[in-house]
Amino acid sequence: MTQHAVESSDTARSEAVSDALSDPFTPPAGSALWRKNFLLGAATASYQIEGAVSEDGRLPSIWDTFSATPGKVLHGDTGAVACDHYHRWESDIELLTSLNFEAYRLSIAWPRVMDEAGRPNRKGVDFYKRLLGKLKDNGVQTFVTLYHWDLPQHLEDRGGWLNRDTAYRFADYADLMSRELGGHVDAWMTLNEPWCSAFLGYGNGHHAPGLANTRYATQAMHHLLLAHGLATAVLRENDPASKKGIVANVGKSSANSLSAEDKRAAHLFEVQHNAWILDPLLKGEYPRDLWSLWPEAEPLVLDGDMRTIHAPLDFLGINYYFRTNVQSDGAHGYTEVPLAGVERTQMGWEVYPEGLRDLLIGFHRNYPALPPIYITENGMASDDRVSDGRVDDAQRIAFLKRHLAAVDQAIAEGVDVRGYFVWSLLDNFEWAFGYERRFGVVHVDYRTQQRTVKRSAQLIAKFLQERASRA
Ligand code: IFM
């Protein structure tokens, strides 16, 4: 190479760096996010993107039933077609790799891969084999969730998560999947957000199966956590080389006043959202304060259950979205008091990145058994529109940058965070809000199934390319 060529490639490189540093997404120099071993990926979930709900032997799930029930989902939307990913998976994975994502978090639809008798549905299993194979061929790390809420309806008909037997059926499902897909998976996650399955599904009825009773919620949670513990042992046995974890959605609260009652309300909010799941997993016991919030709602716990639930984890997945301001309800609980004048997303959720930092630091200090953490979901919904072939999602770009900075600050405080997955790769079926709320870094036109890369994804791709090019 001539001297001139060296100089001009140096100039080009420093221009690229300064351009990268001045764009509205790229992390500052010195940030832990520049380290190549900090994994950056995108996440999705089966029911939210796949569609093809009656194809190739897939059985109905509780979300097929729930979304077909009038009044349960905005505009009567269902996951019947969603992003048609079951048919477009190859081009979707090509899109993911063209955006330079290093990891992909997906979930398996239990009703697609197993029949009522517990036998494999070959066509369903093969779908995930092909998908994971293509990801591996492209050097993408695979993070696979076994349960992202699409419980087979035939199990719900026998009591769903209120029936202890469902935990054992889940372990059978984990056994089948790890025997079939072991070697294709870098990290298994047993459950996504058991809080949502238990509380929204059985406690207030906003999600499938739509039951509303606090005692149901606590019993469902116990069986979900038991299912996690049983499945983790099976995964360890069948697929020792992979990592095993679970994903918890965590909530940050603030007290509406300095009164002792409101401070207690804020504490109880975090007990209900975080400690309800994290204490059993990381301490082997339920938090006692939960029973002051919900007297007489203690679940039936059998001998040995807490030991099973408290099995060691290789990592903990954390999903974080927003903060909730609360005050005492005058009895033993809390009520929400929305803060005025704060930035909110299309979901109405407050944008509060400091909450992610503070929760991570708090977990690091309070749980000696805390394993390494991956942020398995973070992102926001906005009313994104395509104009001249582009989507300028400026609010999302700032959101992602600020939340990544919050993760960076937590790392600087000693928290072992290994990676971050943006929710979501694609706009998709946002549960009770149907297709109206758009979380993707790629826009989906549901009429044509046309994908349009949003500016957020372009900037992430640019950063990842720059990072990869640094020796
Ligand atoms: O879309 C959901 C996802 O399925 C679970 N975590 C929260 C996301 C946004 O609501």
Residues whose N, C-alpha, C, O or C-beta is under 5 A from the ligand:
A	BS01	IFM	A45
